[in-house]
Amino acid sequence: MKKTQVLDAIQDMPEDIAIDVLMEKLIVLQKIEEGQKQIQEGKVYREEEAEKKLEKWLR
């Protein structure tokens, strides 16, 4: 994550914010960025593959 992204996230938040809320937002933004990178790299599963991998959790 770039510093500009962090600053943008902070600018979008209200004046009074709890640090845990800020940290949670930054973590979510980082996870989204990681997911987008994985998509670009082709590190994705088709729906059938995902269902098979998650089968034990979906029962």
DSSP file (Angstrom, degrees, kcal/mol; ACC not computed):
  #  RESIDUE AA STRUCTURE BP1 BP2  ACC     N-H-->O    O-->H-N    N-H-->O    O-->H-N    TCO  KAPPA ALPHA  PHI   PSI    X-CA   Y-CA   Z-CA
    1    1 A M              0   0    0      0, 0.0     2,-0.2     0, 0.0    29,-0.0   0.000 360.0 360.0 360.0 137.8    0.0    0.0    0.0
    2    2 A K    >>  -     0   0    0      1,-0.1     4,-1.8     4,-0.0     3,-0.5  -0.559 360.0-118.8 -89.9 154.3    1.3    3.4   -0.9
    3    3 A K  H 3> S+     0   0    0      1,-0.2     4,-2.7     2,-0.2     5,-0.2   0.860 114.4  58.3 -58.4 -37.0    1.5    6.3    1.5
    4    4 A T  H 3> S+     0   0    0      1,-0.2     4,-2.4     2,-0.2    -1,-0.2   0.869 104.1  51.8 -63.0 -35.5   -0.9    8.3   -0.8
    5    5 A Q  H <> S+     0   0    0     -3,-0.5     4,-2.3     2,-0.2    -1,-0.2   0.902 110.3  48.6 -66.3 -40.5   -3.5    5.6   -0.4
    6    6 A V  H  X S+     0   0    0     -4,-1.8     4,-2.2     2,-0.2    -2,-0.2   0.931 112.2  48.4 -63.8 -45.6   -3.2    5.8    3.4
    7    7 A L  H  X S+     0   0    0     -4,-2.7     4,-2.5     1,-0.2    -2,-0.2   0.891 110.6  51.2 -63.6 -39.5   -3.5    9.5    3.3
    8    8 A D  H  X S+     0   0    0     -4,-2.4     4,-1.7     2,-0.2    -1,-0.2   0.912 109.3  50.7 -62.3 -42.4   -6.5    9.4    1.0
    9    9 A A  H  < S+     0   0    0     -4,-2.3     4,-0.4     1,-0.2    -2,-0.2   0.902 111.9  47.3 -62.8 -40.8   -8.2    6.9    3.4
   10   10 A I  H >< S+     0   0    0     -4,-2.2     3,-1.3     1,-0.2    -2,-0.2   0.907 108.9  54.1 -67.1 -41.7   -7.6    9.2    6.3
   11   11 A Q  H 3< S+     0   0    0     -4,-2.5    -1,-0.2     1,-0.3    -2,-0.2   0.824 105.0  55.2 -62.3 -31.3   -8.9   12.2    4.4
   12   12 A D  T 3< S+     0   0    0     -4,-1.7    -1,-0.3    -5,-0.2    -2,-0.2   0.580  95.3  87.1 -77.9  -9.5  -12.1   10.4    3.7
   13   13 A M  S <  S-     0   0    0     -3,-1.3     4,-0.1    -4,-0.4    -3,-0.0  -0.507  88.4 -93.2 -92.6 159.0  -12.8    9.7    7.4
   14   14 A P        -     0   0    0      0, 0.0    -1,-0.1     0, 0.0    -2,-0.0  -0.169  38.3-106.6 -64.2 164.6  -14.5   11.9    9.9
   15   15 A E  S    S+     0   0    0      1,-0.2     2,-0.7    -4,-0.0    -2,-0.1   0.894 110.9  49.2 -60.7 -43.2  -12.5   14.3   12.1
   16   16 A D  S    S+     0   0    0      2,-0.0     2,-0.4     0, 0.0    -1,-0.2  -0.890  75.7 155.8-103.0 115.5  -13.0   12.2   15.2
   17   17 A I        -     0   0    0     -2,-0.7     2,-0.2    -4,-0.1    -4,-0.0  -0.999  41.8-119.5-141.8 140.3  -12.1    8.5   14.6
   18   18 A A    >>  -     0   0    0     -2,-0.4     4,-1.8     1,-0.1     3,-0.6  -0.553  25.7-126.6 -76.1 143.5  -11.0    5.7   16.8
   19   19 A I  H 3> S+     0   0    0      1,-0.2     4,-2.7    -2,-0.2     5,-0.2   0.842 108.8  57.9 -61.3 -34.4   -7.7    4.2   15.9
   20   20 A D  H 3> S+     0   0    0      2,-0.2     4,-2.1     1,-0.2    -1,-0.2   0.856 105.3  50.4 -67.0 -32.5   -9.1    0.7   15.6
   21   21 A V  H <> S+     0   0    0     -3,-0.6     4,-2.2     2,-0.2    -1,-0.2   0.913 111.7  48.1 -68.6 -42.7  -11.6    1.9   13.0
   22   22 A L  H  X S+     0   0    0     -4,-1.8     4,-2.3     2,-0.2    -2,-0.2   0.928 112.1  48.7 -61.7 -46.1   -8.8    3.5   11.0
   23   23 A M  H  X S+     0   0    0     -4,-2.7     4,-2.4     1,-0.2    -2,-0.2   0.898 109.9  52.2 -62.3 -41.1   -6.7    0.3   11.3
   24   24 A E  H  X S+     0   0    0     -4,-2.1     4,-2.4     1,-0.2    -1,-0.2   0.913 109.7  49.0 -62.3 -42.8   -9.6   -1.9   10.2
   25   25 A K  H  X S+     0   0    0     -4,-2.2     4,-2.5     1,-0.2    -2,-0.2   0.919 111.3  49.5 -63.4 -43.2  -10.2    0.3    7.1
   26   26 A L  H  X S+     0   0    0     -4,-2.3     4,-2.2     1,-0.2    -1,-0.2   0.889 110.5  50.5 -63.8 -38.9   -6.5    0.2    6.2
   27   27 A I  H  X S+     0   0    0     -4,-2.4     4,-2.5     2,-0.2    -1,-0.2   0.924 110.5  49.3 -64.8 -44.0   -6.4   -3.6    6.5
   28   28 A V  H  X S+     0   0    0     -4,-2.4     4,-2.3     1,-0.2    -2,-0.2   0.930 111.3  49.3 -61.0 -45.3   -9.5   -4.0    4.3
   29   29 A L  H  X S+     0   0    0     -4,-2.5     4,-2.2     1,-0.2    -1,-0.2   0.887 111.2  50.1 -61.6 -39.0   -8.0   -1.7    1.7
   30   30 A Q  H  X S+     0   0    0     -4,-2.2     4,-2.4     2,-0.2    -1,-0.2   0.909 109.8  50.1 -65.7 -42.0   -4.8   -3.7    1.8
   31   31 A K  H  X S+     0   0    0     -4,-2.5     4,-2.4     2,-0.2    -2,-0.2   0.885 109.9  50.9 -63.9 -39.0   -6.7   -7.0    1.4
   32   32 A I  H  X S+     0   0    0     -4,-2.3     4,-2.4     2,-0.2    -1,-0.2   0.930 110.3  49.7 -62.7 -44.7   -8.5   -5.6   -1.6
   33   33 A E  H  X S+     0   0    0     -4,-2.2     4,-2.0     1,-0.2    -2,-0.2   0.905 110.7  49.7 -60.4 -42.6   -5.3   -4.5   -3.2
   34   34 A E  H  X S+     0   0    0     -4,-2.4     4,-2.2     1,-0.2    -1,-0.2   0.906 110.6  50.5 -62.9 -41.9   -3.8   -8.0   -2.6
   35   35 A G  H  X S+     0   0    0     -4,-2.4     4,-2.1     1,-0.2    -2,-0.2   0.897 109.0  50.6 -63.5 -41.5   -6.9   -9.6   -4.2
   36   36 A Q  H  X S+     0   0    0     -4,-2.4     4,-2.2     2,-0.2    -1,-0.2   0.883 109.9  50.8 -63.8 -37.9   -6.6   -7.4   -7.2
   37   37 A K  H  X S+     0   0    0     -4,-2.0     4,-1.8     2,-0.2    -2,-0.2   0.907 108.8  51.4 -65.3 -41.8   -3.0   -8.3   -7.6
   38   38 A Q  H  <>S+     0   0    0     -4,-2.2     5,-2.7     1,-0.2     4,-0.4   0.885 108.8  51.5 -62.8 -38.6   -3.8  -12.0   -7.4
   39   39 A I  H ><5S+     0   0    0     -4,-2.1     3,-1.4     1,-0.2    -1,-0.2   0.934 109.1  50.0 -63.0 -46.0   -6.4  -11.6  -10.1
   40   40 A Q  H 3<5S+     0   0    0     -4,-2.2    -1,-0.2     1,-0.3    -2,-0.2   0.839 110.9  50.2 -61.1 -33.5   -3.9   -9.9  -12.4
   41   41 A E  T 3<5S-     0   0    0     -4,-1.8    -1,-0.3    -5,-0.1    -2,-0.2   0.463 116.5-115.2 -84.5  -1.8   -1.5  -12.7  -11.8
   42   42 A G  T < 5 +     0   0    0     -3,-1.4     2,-1.7    -4,-0.4    -3,-0.2   0.671  68.4 143.2  77.6  16.5   -4.1  -15.3  -12.6
   43   43 A K      < +     0   0    0     -5,-2.7     2,-0.3    -6,-0.2    -1,-0.2  -0.498  35.6 117.2 -89.3  67.8   -4.1  -16.7   -9.1
   44   44 A V        -     0   0    0     -2,-1.7     2,-0.4    -5,-0.1    -5,-0.0  -0.881  56.8-131.5-131.1 161.6   -7.8  -17.4   -9.0
   45   45 A Y        -     0   0    0     -2,-0.3     2,-0.1     2,-0.0    -2,-0.0  -0.903  21.4-122.1-112.3 142.8  -10.1  -20.4   -8.7
   46   46 A R     >  -     0   0    0     -2,-0.4     4,-2.6     1,-0.1     5,-0.2  -0.395  38.6-102.2 -70.1 162.5  -13.1  -21.2  -10.9
   47   47 A E  H  > S+     0   0    0      1,-0.2     4,-2.6     2,-0.2     5,-0.2   0.894 123.0  50.9 -56.5 -43.1  -16.3  -21.6   -9.0
   48   48 A E  H  > S+     0   0    0      1,-0.2     4,-2.1     2,-0.2    -1,-0.2   0.900 111.2  48.2 -63.3 -40.7  -16.2  -25.4   -9.2
   49   49 A E  H  > S+     0   0    0      2,-0.2     4,-2.3     1,-0.2    -2,-0.2   0.908 112.0  49.4 -65.3 -42.1  -12.6  -25.4   -7.8
   50   50 A A  H  X S+     0   0    0     -4,-2.6     4,-2.3     2,-0.2    -2,-0.2   0.917 110.1  50.6 -64.3 -43.6  -13.5  -23.0   -5.0
   51   51 A E  H  X S+     0   0    0     -4,-2.6     4,-0.5    -5,-0.2    -1,-0.2   0.906 110.6  49.7 -61.6 -41.0  -16.6  -25.1   -4.0
   52   52 A K  H >< S+     0   0    0     -4,-2.1     3,-0.7     1,-0.2     4,-0.3   0.917 112.7  46.6 -64.2 -42.9  -14.4  -28.3   -3.9
   53   53 A K  H 3< S+     0   0    0     -4,-2.3     3,-0.3     1,-0.2    -1,-0.2   0.837 119.8  40.1 -67.4 -32.3  -11.8  -26.6   -1.8
   54   54 A L  H >X S+     0   0    0     -4,-2.3     4,-1.7    -5,-0.2     3,-1.3   0.353  82.6 110.5 -97.8   5.8  -14.5  -25.1    0.6
   55   55 A E  H <X S+     0   0    0     -3,-0.7     4,-0.7    -4,-0.5     3,-0.3   0.863  76.3  51.0 -50.9 -45.5  -16.7  -28.2    0.6
   56   56 A K  H 34 S+     0   0    0     -4,-0.3    -1,-0.3    -3,-0.3     3,-0.1   0.781 113.2  46.6 -67.0 -25.1  -15.9  -29.1    4.2
   57   57 A W  H <4 S+     0   0    0     -3,-1.3    -1,-0.2     1,-0.2    -2,-0.2   0.724 106.8  57.6 -86.7 -23.4  -16.8  -25.6    5.3
   58   58 A L  H  <        0   0    0     -4,-1.7    -2,-0.2    -3,-0.3    -1,-0.2   0.566 360.0 360.0 -85.7  -8.3  -20.0  -25.3    3.3
   59   59 A R     <        0   0    0     -4,-0.7    -1,-0.2    -5,-0.2    -2,-0.1   0.473 360.0 360.0 -77.4 360.0  -21.7  -28.4    4.9
